[in-house]
Amino acid sequence: MKLINAYINPNKRDQLKEKLNETEHHGLTITEVAGYGNQKGDITQYRGAPYTPKFLSKIKVEIMALDRDVEMITDIILVVCQSKPHGELGDGKIAILPLEDVIRIRTGERGEIAI
């Protein structure tokens, strides 16, 4: 089992959810987060003056997945969230972490069945 954490642009959230639902991957958690990577914040205009925000708004998507589904899920995230045609700075990141155990609180079921 794996935990997939994807940090994406907020405007891709609904499209990603739709695409994952089409492939019957329904379980995900979305959190609004802020941070920066290589781009270190875009310079924007605020009331006519240049302004560099310290952090950029992102969405953190967490998905618990079976090992056999990880590649398909990450491919969906890449297709939906990468700017076209070749990607852009700030498109986001995907981290895949081992998931030792999952417990469904309602029933006490553990492991893959709890996902």
C-alpha positions in Angstrom: 0.0 0.0 0.0 1.1 3.6 -0.7 0.2 7.1 0.2 0.3 9.4 -2.8 0.7 13.1 -1.9 0.2 15.5 -4.9 0.7 19.2 -4.6 -1.1 20.8 -7.5 -2.6 24.1 -8.7 -6.0 24.8 -7.2 -7.6 25.3 -10.6 -6.9 21.6 -11.4 -8.8 20.2 -8.4 -12.2 19.5 -9.9 -10.8 18.1 -13.1 -8.5 15.7 -11.2 -11.4 14.5 -9.0 -13.5 13.8 -12.1 -10.8 11.9 -13.8 -10.1 9.8 -10.7 -13.8 9.0 -10.3 -14.0 7.8 -14.0 -11.4 5.2 -13.1 -13.2 4.3 -9.8 -10.7 5.8 -7.5 -13.0 7.6 -5.2 -11.1 8.1 -1.9 -9.0 11.2 -1.6 -8.4 14.1 0.8 -7.9 17.6 -0.3 -6.2 20.3 1.8 -5.5 23.9 0.9 -1.8 24.6 1.5 0.7 27.3 0.7 4.4 27.0 -0.2 6.9 27.5 -2.9 9.5 25.5 -4.9 11.9 26.5 -7.6 9.8 29.5 -8.8 10.0 31.1 -5.3 6.7 33.0 -5.9 5.5 34.8 -9.0 5.8 38.5 -9.3 2.3 39.9 -9.7 0.7 43.3 -9.7 -1.3 44.5 -6.6 -2.9 48.0 -6.9 -0.4 48.8 -9.7 2.7 47.9 -7.8 4.8 44.8 -8.3 4.3 42.3 -5.5 6.0 39.0 -4.8 3.9 36.7 -2.5 6.0 34.7 0.0 3.9 31.6 -0.6 1.8 30.3 -3.5 -1.6 28.7 -3.0 -1.6 24.9 -3.8 -3.9 22.0 -3.1 -2.5 18.9 -1.4 -4.3 15.7 -2.6 -3.8 12.6 -0.5 -4.7 9.2 -1.9 -4.3 5.9 -0.2 -3.7 3.3 -3.0 -3.0 -0.3 -3.5 0.5 -1.0 -5.0 -1.0 -2.1 -8.3 -2.9 1.2 -8.7 -0.1 3.7 -8.0 1.2 4.0 -11.5 -2.3 4.6 -13.0 -3.1 7.2 -10.4 0.2 9.1 -10.8 -0.3 9.0 -14.6 -3.7 10.6 -14.2 -2.3 13.3 -12.0 0.4 14.0 -14.5 -2.0 14.2 -17.5 -4.5 16.4 -15.7 -2.1 18.7 -13.8 0.8 19.3 -16.2 0.5 22.5 -18.1 0.4 22.0 -21.9 2.4 21.4 -24.0 5.5 20.8 -22.0 4.8 21.7 -18.4 5.6 24.9 -16.5 7.4 25.9 -13.3 4.9 25.5 -10.5 2.8 22.6 -11.9 3.4 20.8 -8.6 5.0 17.6 -7.3 4.0 14.0 -6.5 5.4 12.1 -3.5 4.8 8.4 -3.1 5.2 7.0 0.5 5.0 3.5 1.9 1.8 3.0 3.9 2.3 0.5 6.7 -1.3 0.0 7.7 -4.8 1.4 7.3 -7.6 0.9 9.8 -11.3 1.6 9.0 -12.5 3.1 12.3 -16.2 2.1 11.8 -15.4 -1.7 11.4 -11.9 -2.2 12.6 -10.9 -3.7 9.2 -7.2 -3.4 8.5 -4.9 -3.3 5.5 -6.0 -3.3 1.8 -9.7 -3.9 2.6 -9.8 -0.7 4.6 -8.7 1.4 1.7 
